[in-house]
């Protein structure tokens, strides 16, 4: 069964680059679309599925770095290849740190761009296949994988201790289920948790600093006053 060609969105304020790049990618069998900045990009993404974004860093209204940061901050993990001016190493590094998957320096050879597009799409397909074959859960900007023993936020790995990981797995295995400290300790039996009641509170406090925007008003690991704790994957108020 034939698969649909990848849909590539070129975000650049230079119409010549947009037109030439789009036509080249269409000639190579891809679906190519273009946007002259962040606003047009947002409109297109809201109405179409996009396989990969080619993002120019130097744009007047909203820079490519700001767009990249905004996309990743919203949980959008669409692969991004950034276009940088030759020699702008700092912008390139910052772009990669903000979640871009690769970069191409202007002026670029269209064949190099195509090769990088194909490489990024292959890596993304592999990551998605691995994720679908592993025991994982997405909540908010996070993905927890028990097989890979990993926690990521917006696709970026987060450092987490074995004890924190095992405690989080207890909650993830029992979503929206109120758990007392005794139940948590029983469920975590044999894992790297202290057997003392207060250690649960300390570990949860550490987890909240990792997971919550405001750990004093948690959305995911909520307190059930007089009972214990409850994990709410969608961050709504527990009922």
C-alpha positions, -999 to 999 in steps of 0.1 A, spaced: 0 0 0 15 33 -11 21 60 16 13 96 11 43 119 4 56 139 33 41 174 37 68 200 41 61 236 53 86 262 43 85 293 67 105 321 52 99 358 45 118 356 13 93 347 -15 121 337 -39 135 311 -15 100 299 -7 90 295 -43 123 278 -55 125 255 -25 88 245 -28 91 237 -65 123 217 -60 107 196 -32 75 191 -53 97 179 -82 112 154 -58 78 139 -50 71 157 -17 41 179 -8 55 214 -3 37 244 11 49 278 22 43 306 48 58 340 50 60 340 88 47 327 121 11 339 116 7 321 82 24 291 97 0 289 126 -30 291 103 -16 263 81 -7 240 110 -42 245 125 -58 232 93 -33 207 78 -10 179 89 27 188 86 55 163 84 84 187 87 89 225 90 118 243 73 122 274 94 142 305 85 158 321 116 160 357 103 124 370 99 112 405 108 79 400 127 88 369 147 122 353 145 127 316 137 142 311 172 111 325 188 88 304 166 109 273 174 107 280 211 69 287 209 62 254 190 82 233 214 68 251 244 33 243 232 42 206 229 43 206 191 70 180 182 69 184 144 105 180 131 122 213 123 151 221 101 164 257 106 179 278 79 208 299 92 231 325 76 265 311 69 287 315 99 259 322 124 271 295 147 255 309 179 220 310 163 224 275 150 234 262 184 206 281 201 181 267 176 192 232 182 190 237 219 154 250 215 144 217 199 153 220 162 162 187 146 188 199 121 201 230 103 212 241 68 233 272 62 223 297 35 230 297 6 223 260 5 224 233 -21 188 219 -26 201 184 -28 217 188 7 184 202 20 166 172 6 191 148 21 186 164 55 148 163 52 149 126 44 173 119 73 152 138 98 120 121 86 136 87 89 148 95 125 113 107 134 96 76 119 120 55 140 112 74 172 75 71 166 78 33 159 98 28 191 73 49 210 44 28 197 61 -4 206 70 7 241 50 11 273 47 49 273 23 76 284 20 112 272 7 138 297 10 175 292 43 182 276 58 150 290 63 114 277 70 87 302 84 54 289 88 25 313 106 4 286 132 31 279 131 42 316 129 78 304 110 110 309 110 137 283 95 172 282 87 185 247 110 158 234 139 168 256 152 141 281 148 150 318 172 139 345 153 118 370 166 95 398 156 58 400 135 65 430 116 93 414 111 72 382 97 43 402 74 65 422 61 82 390 55 48 375 33 39 404 11 69 397 11 64 359 0 28 364 -29 41 385 -42 73 369 -70 92 386 -69 67 415 -65 82 450 -35 65 467 -27 66 503 9 65 515 5 29 526 -9 20 491 20 38 474 45 19 495 28 -14 488 27 -7 450 63 4 451 74 -27 470 108 -39 459 115 -6 442 140 21 453 118 38 478 123 43 515 98 25 537 92 55 558 60 75 554 77 109 551 100 97 523 70 95 500 62 132 507 98 141 500 99 122 467 66 136 456 79 171 464 109 164 441 87 151 413 65 181 415 95 203 410 101 184 378 66 181 365 47 212 376 49 247 364 40 258 399 49 230 423 30 248 451 -3 244 430 2 210 413 -19 199 383 -6 164 377 4 151 412 -25 165 433 -30 161 470 -61 144 484 -63 161 518 -65 137 547 -58 107 524 -28 108 501 -22 117 464 -37 113 429 -22 115 395 -43 135 370 -28 131 335 -49 159 319 -42 183 347 -79 189 355 -91 192 391 -95 158 407 -131 147 415 
